[in-house]
Amino acid sequence: MASTPLRRSSRKSQKGIALVITLVLMCLVIFMGFGVSLSARDSQRVGTAFKNQQTAFETAVAGLERAKENLRLQRFNNTSAINFNTWLATARNGGTLDASNTLAGFGTTNGTDNATTNTPFLASTALDGSTYQVFLTNDNGEGVQAATDTNDTVTLTSFGSGPNRVGFSAVQAVYSIPANLALPKLPAL
């Protein structure tokens, strides 16, 4: 019967080890859960940032399309042969036109704020929580800062800001006056 006290003490030490192992496993599970929640939060932030950036891009494209349509309608409604000189003079605002061949030419301009001395062709316009503004400059063929247009072609630069000014995008297009300004005929009913 001398071996009985040894069995009781080994059972007590096993109960203590089980408690330690349980506590270590609980801490491990808690840390893993915390890590998963941080990862999920970061993934949500990345997703939101991507969505805001995509919205800024789509807003800038919408501004560009609106500017093209405004130019087309203004040219169509004016029956005399005019060129872009009047609009370039307005855009340069008494100074020189921005260098539209580089974004640095526009400084910190975005869809809301104009950081240039140039007058936007389309001033800052709200669009479903986002904003855009569009600038008109000459095309590369005549020099983007030239105030005189002879080839009926200009460059439009549109800046878009996402919701709450989060996200930024800039898009450009070259616009030429079509040879035939007439609207297409609608099919007969």
C-alpha positions in Angstrom: 0.0 0.0 0.0 2.9 2.3 -0.2 2.2 3.1 -3.8 -1.2 4.7 -3.2 0.1 8.1 -2.1 2.2 8.3 -5.3 -1.0 7.8 -7.4 -2.9 10.5 -5.6 -0.1 13.1 -6.1 0.3 12.2 -9.8 -3.5 12.7 -10.3 -3.3 16.1 -8.6 -0.4 17.2 -10.8 -2.3 16.0 -13.9 -5.3 18.2 -13.0 -3.0 21.2 -12.7 -1.4 20.5 -16.2 -4.9 20.1 -17.7 -5.8 23.5 -16.3 -2.7 25.1 -17.7 -3.2 23.5 -21.1 -6.8 24.6 -21.2 -5.8 28.2 -20.3 -3.1 28.2 -23.0 -5.6 26.9 -25.6 -8.2 29.5 -24.6 -5.6 32.3 -25.0 -4.6 30.9 -28.4 -8.3 30.8 -29.6 -8.8 34.4 -28.3 -5.7 35.7 -30.2 -6.7 33.9 -33.3 -10.2 35.4 -33.1 -8.7 38.8 -32.6 -6.5 38.3 -35.6 -9.4 37.2 -37.8 -11.4 40.3 -36.8 -8.5 42.6 -37.6 -8.1 41.0 -40.9 -11.8 41.3 -41.7 -11.7 45.0 -40.8 -8.7 45.6 -43.0 -10.3 43.8 -45.9 -13.4 46.0 -45.4 -11.3 49.1 -45.5 -9.5 48.0 -48.7 -12.9 47.2 -50.3 -14.3 50.6 -49.3 -11.2 52.4 -50.6 -11.4 50.5 -53.9 -15.1 51.3 -54.3 -14.4 55.0 -53.6 -11.6 55.0 -56.2 -13.9 53.4 -58.7 -16.6 55.9 -58.0 -14.1 58.8 -58.5 -13.1 57.3 -61.9 -16.7 56.9 -63.0 -17.5 60.4 -61.9 -14.5 61.8 -63.8 -15.7 59.9 -66.9 -19.2 61.3 -66.4 -17.8 64.8 -66.3 -15.9 64.2 -69.5 -18.9 62.9 -71.3 -21.0 65.9 -70.2 -18.3 68.3 -71.4 -18.2 66.5 -74.8 -22.0 66.8 -75.1 -22.0 70.5 -74.1 -19.4 71.2 -76.8 -21.4 69.3 -79.3 -24.6 71.0 -78.5 -23.0 74.5 -78.4 -21.4 73.9 -81.8 -24.6 72.5 -83.2 -26.8 75.3 -81.9 -24.4 77.9 -83.4 -24.9 78.1 -87.1 -21.9 80.3 -87.9 -18.5 78.7 -88.4 -16.7 79.1 -85.1 -13.7 77.5 -83.6 -12.6 76.9 -80.0 -10.7 80.2 -79.6 -13.5 81.8 -77.5 -13.6 78.8 -75.1 -9.8 78.7 -74.9 -9.7 82.4 -74.0 -12.3 81.9 -71.3 -10.4 78.9 -70.0 -7.1 80.7 -69.7 -8.7 83.5 -67.7 -6.2 86.1 -68.8 -3.2 83.9 -68.1 -1.8 80.8 -69.9 -3.5 77.5 -70.2 -2.5 74.7 -68.0 -0.1 72.1 -69.4 -2.6 69.3 -69.8 0.1 66.9 -71.0 1.0 66.3 -67.4 -1.2 66.2 -64.2 1.4 68.3 -62.5 0.3 71.2 -64.8 -3.0 71.3 -62.8 -1.3 71.3 -59.3 -3.5 69.8 -56.6 -6.7 70.3 -58.6 -9.4 67.6 -57.9 -13.0 67.2 -58.5 -13.9 69.8 -56.0 -11.0 72.3 -55.7 -9.4 74.2 -58.6 -5.7 74.8 -57.8 -5.1 76.7 -61.1 -5.8 80.2 -62.4 -7.7 78.6 -65.3 -11.5 78.7 -65.5 -13.0 75.2 -65.6 -15.1 74.5 -68.7 -17.5 72.7 -66.2 -17.2 74.0 -62.7 -17.3 71.7 -59.7 -20.5 69.7 -60.1 -22.0 67.3 -57.5 -23.0 63.9 -58.7 -24.5 61.5 -56.2 -22.1 62.4 -53.4 -19.1 62.7 -55.7 -17.9 65.8 -57.6 -16.2 66.5 -61.0 -14.8 69.5 -62.9 -13.6 69.6 -66.4 -10.9 71.8 -68.0 -10.5 72.7 -71.7 -7.0 73.2 -73.2 -5.6 73.0 -76.7 -4.5 69.7 -78.2 -0.9 68.4 -78.5 -0.8 69.2 -82.2 -0.9 73.0 -81.6 0.6 72.9 -78.2 -1.5 72.4 -75.1 -0.9 75.9 -73.8 -1.6 77.7 -77.1 -4.6 80.0 -76.9 -5.4 79.9 -80.6 -7.1 76.9 -82.2 -6.8 76.2 -86.0 -7.6 72.5 -86.2 -10.9 72.4 -84.4 -9.5 70.0 -81.8 -9.1 70.4 -78.0 -8.2 68.4 -75.0 -10.7 67.9 -72.1 -9.3 67.0 -68.7 -11.8 65.8 -66.1 -11.1 65.4 -62.4 -13.3 63.3 -60.2 -13.5 63.0 -56.4 -15.3 60.1 -54.7 -17.8 60.3 -51.9 -16.8 62.6 -49.1 -13.7 63.5 -51.2 -12.3 60.1 -50.7 -10.7 58.7 -53.9 -9.4 60.8 -56.9 -9.2 60.2 -60.6 -8.4 62.2 -63.7 -9.3 61.3 -67.3 -8.5 63.0 -70.6 -9.9 62.9 -74.1 -9.2 64.7 -77.3 -12.4 66.3 -78.8 -12.6 67.2 -82.5 -15.5 68.9 -84.2 -17.3 66.5 -86.4 -17.4 67.5 -90.1 -21.2 67.0 -90.1 -22.8 68.8 -87.2 -26.3 67.7 -88.0 -28.0 65.4 -85.6 -28.6 61.9 -87.0 -32.1 61.3 -88.5 -34.4 59.2 -86.5 -36.0 56.1 -88.1 -39.5 56.6 -89.4 -42.3 55.0 -87.4 
